[in-house]
Amino acid sequence: MRTLILALCLVFCVQQVRAVELSDSARISLLTCAPGNELYSCFGHSGIRVTDYRQGFDVVFNYGTFDFGAPNFYLNFLKGHMIYMIGVDGYRDFYDNYVYEGRSIYEQELHLNDSQRVKIFDFLVNNAKPENRNYRYDFLWDNCATRIRDVFEKNIPEVKFDYSTFKDKKSFRTLINDYSEQQPWEQFGMGLLIGLPVDRTATPQEETFLPDYLSQAFAHATISGQPLAGPKVTLLDVKPTTEKTLDQKITPVMVFGALLLLIVMVTFWEVKSGRYFYALDIILFFLAGFFGWQFLLLGGFTEHTTTQWNLNILWALPTHLVMAFFTPFVAKRKWVQYYFLVSAVLAAIVVIGWKLLPQHFLLANILIAAVYAIRSYNVYRVGKTRS
């Protein structure tokens, strides 16, 4: 239904621009929307607002629209071939949606002359036609914010972005973690799935994949030597809630810290009693193998650029999926013993050498690696003592 509404709105806009020229009272502005509570919205959003009250329209173009009903949507999502499109909303509908989601909206009017406004508007309307509107989305390199930056750089040569105020020198991973702090489980999930490419320090231009940084870039951009954007104006002011949800109170660090404590206690009891709970290791290593295959497949056999070379595979070896079922027979097979010794060393590298590794790990990830370092070595110990 939403796709149909967007299509109808698009048709309306195309008809409008064909019927009339933008009047000299038209305005084009950058909209920046505050982060939301869901994973897809925790980084914020950007849009281009075109207002011409004399011609009777006020619309928002945004490059963050996708269609769940598209053929093979979930398969394409897993493969990293995500098709997004430029969507068109009436401003009031756009505004009401953010009222419902409880997210602030900020506006920066852009100082364009009449011909520049027409050029941007014509480009957006043409880009929003069914045959032109789709594009292959990439979270870091081609998203709702970077597309807007490119619209102005490619269509208005007089626009120059000055990134000298960008002083952060942060990696993509750090920037992502900054914006996902309030969603600890989502942050943890992303920390598991994304690999070495996101540990590179982002250039100032690359930081504009985040809407807040795009807003900052526009604030310091010039057009023909004059400021491009006016001051930021608050259109919708929503105070963020301070009440924490259950998943914010019970964090991954708490859960996996408790798991590590339990594993230490069980392992200590096994050493003292001479018993071995192989069923525990079957479950643990089977799960690690399952996730290891996800890391391997996402990193090597999809088009996702952010999941390549994921060092979480050091503790989640894909071979664990099979080797989990050899743990009851470790005393009879030396090669199984040495396999788990190697597994213990690899997991310990994450725990001990996390500061030296090129990939940054969240504390929860390190706690998990510690669990597998302990249990891997314990399997080796059991095999050696009973063989």
C-alpha positions in Angstrom: 0.0 0.0 0.0 2.8 2.4 0.9 4.5 1.7 -2.4 1.3 2.6 -4.2 0.9 5.8 -2.3 4.5 6.8 -3.1 3.9 6.0 -6.8 0.8 8.1 -6.9 2.6 11.0 -5.1 5.4 10.6 -7.7 2.9 10.8 -10.6 1.5 14.0 -9.0 4.9 15.6 -8.8 5.8 14.7 -12.3 2.6 16.1 -13.6 3.2 19.3 -11.5 6.6 19.9 -12.9 5.5 19.3 -16.5 2.6 21.6 -16.0 4.4 24.6 -14.5 7.9 26.0 -13.9 9.1 26.6 -10.3 8.1 30.0 -9.2 10.6 32.5 -7.8 9.2 31.8 -4.4 10.3 28.1 -4.5 12.6 26.8 -1.8 14.9 23.8 -1.6 16.2 22.7 1.7 18.0 19.8 3.4 16.1 17.9 6.0 17.9 15.9 8.7 16.0 13.6 10.9 17.1 12.5 14.3 18.0 8.8 15.0 15.2 6.5 16.0 14.8 3.5 18.3 14.9 0.8 15.6 18.1 -0.5 13.9 17.1 0.8 10.5 16.6 4.3 12.0 19.3 4.6 14.6 21.6 6.5 12.2 19.1 9.2 11.3 17.8 10.1 7.9 18.2 12.8 5.2 15.8 14.2 2.6 15.5 17.1 0.1 12.4 19.3 0.6 11.1 21.3 -2.3 8.5 23.9 -1.4 6.6 26.1 -3.8 3.4 27.4 -2.2 2.6 29.6 -5.2 2.4 26.4 -7.3 0.7 24.5 -4.5 3.1 21.8 -3.5 5.5 20.9 -0.7 7.3 17.5 -1.2 10.2 15.6 0.2 12.5 13.5 -1.9 14.4 10.8 0.0 16.7 8.0 -1.1 15.8 5.7 1.8 12.8 3.9 0.4 12.6 0.1 -0.2 9.9 -2.3 -1.1 9.5 -5.5 1.1 7.2 -6.9 -1.6 9.8 -6.7 -4.3 10.7 -10.1 -5.9 13.3 -12.1 -3.9 13.7 -9.2 -1.4 15.0 -11.3 1.4 17.3 -13.4 -0.8 18.7 -10.2 -2.3 19.1 -8.7 1.2 21.2 -11.7 2.2 23.3 -11.5 -1.0 24.0 -7.9 -0.4 22.1 -6.9 -3.5 19.7 -4.5 -1.8 17.6 -2.3 -4.1 16.5 1.0 -2.7 14.7 3.8 -4.5 14.1 7.5 -4.3 10.7 8.0 -2.7 8.5 11.1 -2.8 6.3 12.1 0.1 4.1 15.1 0.7 5.8 17.1 3.4 2.8 16.8 5.8 2.8 13.0 5.5 6.6 13.0 6.0 6.3 15.2 9.1 3.4 13.2 10.6 5.5 10.0 10.2 8.3 11.5 12.3 5.8 12.7 14.9 4.6 9.1 15.2 8.1 7.8 15.5 9.1 10.5 18.0 12.0 11.8 16.0 13.1 15.4 15.6 13.4 17.1 12.1 15.8 19.9 11.3 15.9 22.0 8.1 18.6 24.0 6.3 17.4 26.2 3.5 19.8 26.1 0.5 20.8 29.4 -1.1 20.3 28.5 -4.8 19.3 30.8 -7.6 16.3 30.2 -9.7 18.1 28.2 -12.4 19.9 26.1 -9.8 16.6 25.3 -8.0 15.0 24.2 -11.3 18.0 22.1 -12.2 17.9 20.2 -8.9 14.2 19.8 -9.0 14.1 18.6 -12.6 16.9 16.1 -11.7 15.0 14.8 -8.7 11.7 14.4 -10.6 13.5 12.6 -13.5 15.4 10.4 -11.0 12.1 9.5 -9.3 10.6 8.1 -12.5 9.9 4.3 -12.3 12.6 3.6 -14.9 15.2 5.7 -13.0 14.4 5.5 -9.3 16.0 2.3 -8.2 19.6 2.0 -7.1 21.8 -0.6 -5.4 22.0 0.5 -1.7 25.3 0.2 0.2 25.2 1.2 3.9 28.6 3.1 3.8 29.1 4.1 0.3 25.7 4.7 -1.4 22.8 5.5 0.9 20.1 8.2 1.7 22.8 10.7 2.7 25.6 10.1 0.2 23.1 10.3 -2.6 22.0 13.8 -1.6 25.6 15.0 -1.4 26.2 13.6 -4.9 23.0 15.3 -6.3 24.5 18.7 -5.5 28.1 17.9 -6.4 27.1 16.5 -9.8 24.4 19.0 -10.8 25.7 22.3 -9.4 29.5 22.7 -10.1 29.6 25.9 -8.1 28.9 23.9 -4.9 32.1 23.2 -2.9 32.2 21.2 0.3 34.7 22.1 2.9 35.5 19.3 5.2 38.1 21.1 7.3 35.8 21.2 10.3 35.7 17.4 10.4 38.2 16.6 13.1 37.1 13.2 14.4 39.4 10.8 12.5 37.2 7.9 13.5 36.9 4.5 11.9 33.6 3.5 10.3 33.1 1.0 13.1 33.5 3.7 15.8 31.0 5.9 14.0 28.6 3.1 13.8 29.1 2.3 17.5 28.5 5.9 18.4 25.1 5.8 16.9 24.0 2.4 18.1 24.9 2.9 21.8 21.3 3.0 22.8 20.6 -0.3 21.0 23.1 -2.6 22.7 21.9 -5.8 21.2 21.7 -4.3 17.7 25.2 -2.9 18.2 26.4 -6.3 19.3 24.8 -8.0 16.3 26.5 -5.6 13.9 29.8 -6.0 15.8 29.5 -9.8 15.1 28.8 -9.4 11.4 30.9 -6.5 10.1 34.6 -7.1 9.4 37.9 -5.4 8.7 36.7 -2.9 6.0 34.8 -0.9 8.7 37.9 -0.6 10.9 39.5 1.8 8.4 39.5 5.5 9.3 36.8 7.2 7.3 37.8 10.3 5.3 35.8 13.5 6.1 33.8 13.0 2.8 33.1 9.4 3.7 31.8 10.4 7.1 28.8 12.0 5.3 27.2 8.5 5.1 25.7 9.6 8.4 23.0 12.3 8.1 24.3 14.4 10.9 27.7 14.6 9.2 26.0 15.4 5.9 24.2 18.3 7.6 27.5 19.5 9.0 29.0 19.3 5.5 26.2 21.4 4.0 26.6 23.9 6.9 30.2 24.6 5.8 29.7 24.2 2.0 29.8 27.2 -0.4 28.2 28.0 -3.7 30.1 30.5 -5.9 32.1 31.4 -2.8 29.0 32.1 -0.6 27.5 29.9 2.1 25.3 27.2 0.6 23.1 26.6 3.6 21.2 28.8 6.0 21.1 28.2 9.7 19.6 24.9 11.0 16.0 25.4 11.9 14.1 22.9 14.1 10.8 21.8 12.5 9.9 19.1 15.0 11.5 19.0 18.4 11.2 15.7 20.3 13.0 15.2 23.5 14.6 11.7 23.6 13.1 9.4 26.3 15.4 8.5 29.2 13.4 5.4 30.1 15.3 2.2 29.2 13.6 -0.8 27.7 14.3 -4.3 28.9 16.9 -5.0 26.1 18.7 -1.8 27.1 18.8 -2.9 30.7 19.9 -6.5 30.1 22.9 -5.9 27.8 25.1 -8.3 25.9 27.9 -7.7 28.3 25.7 -8.7 31.3 24.5 -11.9 29.5 27.8 -13.1 28.2 29.6 -12.0 31.3 27.3 -14.3 33.2 27.8 -17.1 30.7 31.6 -16.7 31.1 31.3 -16.9 34.9 29.1 -20.0 34.6 31.6 -21.6 32.2 34.5 -20.9 34.5 32.6 -22.5 37.4 31.6 -25.6 35.4 35.1 -26.1 34.0 36.6 -25.7 37.5 34.2 -28.3 38.8 35.1 -30.6 36.0 38.8 -30.3 36.8 38.2 -31.1 40.4 35.7 -33.9 40.0 37.2 -35.6 37.0 33.9 -35.5 35.1 33.3 -34.0 31.7 30.0 -32.5 30.4 30.5 -33.2 26.7 26.9 -32.3 26.0 27.7 -28.7 26.9 30.5 -28.5 24.4 28.4 -30.1 21.7 25.9 -27.3 22.0 28.5 -24.5 22.4 30.7 -25.6 19.5 27.8 -26.4 17.2 26.6 -22.8 17.7 30.0 -21.4 17.1 30.3 -23.4 13.9 26.9 -22.2 12.8 27.9 -18.6 13.2 31.3 -19.2 11.7 29.6 -20.3 8.5 27.5 -17.1 8.5 30.7 -15.1 8.9 32.3 -17.1 6.1 29.4 -16.9 3.7 28.6 -13.2 4.3 32.3 -12.3 4.0 33.2 -14.3 0.9 30.1 -15.2 -1.0 27.9 -12.1 -1.0 28.1 -8.6 -2.3 28.2 -7.0 1.2 31.2 -4.8 1.4 31.2 -4.5 5.2 31.3 -8.2 6.2 34.5 -9.2 4.5 37.5 -10.5 6.5 35.6 -10.9 9.8 38.1 -11.9 12.5 35.3 -13.2 14.7 35.9 -16.3 12.8 38.9 -16.9 15.0 36.7 -18.1 17.8 33.8 -19.2 15.6 35.6 -21.7 13.3 33.2 -23.1 10.7 34.6 -26.5 11.3 33.2 -26.4 14.8 29.9 -27.3 13.2 31.2 -30.8 12.7 33.9 -31.0 15.3 31.3 -30.4 18.1 30.2 -34.0 17.7 33.7 -35.3 18.2 34.1 -33.9 21.7 32.8 -37.1 23.4 35.6 -39.1 21.6 38.5 -36.7 22.3 40.4 -39.2 24.5 40.6 -41.7 21.6 41.6 -39.4 18.8 44.8 -37.3 19.2 43.9 -35.2 16.1 40.8 -34.1 17.9 42.9 -33.0 20.9 45.2 -31.0 18.8 42.3 -29.5 16.8 40.9 -28.1 20.0 44.3 -26.9 21.2 44.6 -24.8 18.0 41.0 -23.6 18.6 42.0 -22.5 22.1 45.0 -20.6 20.8 42.9 -18.8 18.1 40.2 -17.8 20.6 42.8 -16.7 23.1 44.4 -14.4 20.5 41.1 -12.5 20.4 41.0 -12.3 24.3 44.6 -11.4 24.9 45.5 -9.6 21.7 42.4 -7.6 21.1 44.3 -4.3 21.3 46.8 -5.5 18.7 44.4 -6.9 16.2 43.3 -4.7 13.2 39.6 -5.4 14.0 38.0 -3.8 17.0 35.9 -6.1 19.2 33.2 -5.1 21.6 33.6 -6.3 25.1 30.7 -8.8 24.6 32.6 -10.3 21.7 35.7 -10.7 23.8 33.7 -12.4 26.6 32.4 -14.9 24.0 35.9 -15.6 22.7 37.0 -16.2 26.3 34.2 -18.8 26.7 35.5 -20.7 23.6 39.2 -20.4 24.7 38.4 -22.0 28.0 36.2 -24.7 26.6 38.5 -25.5 23.7 41.4 -25.9 26.1 39.3 -28.0 28.4 38.4 -30.4 25.6 42.2 -30.7 24.9 42.9 -31.2 28.6 40.2 -33.9 28.9 41.6 -35.7 25.9 45.2 -35.6 27.2 44.3 -36.8 30.7 42.1 -39.6 29.6 44.2 -40.9 26.6 
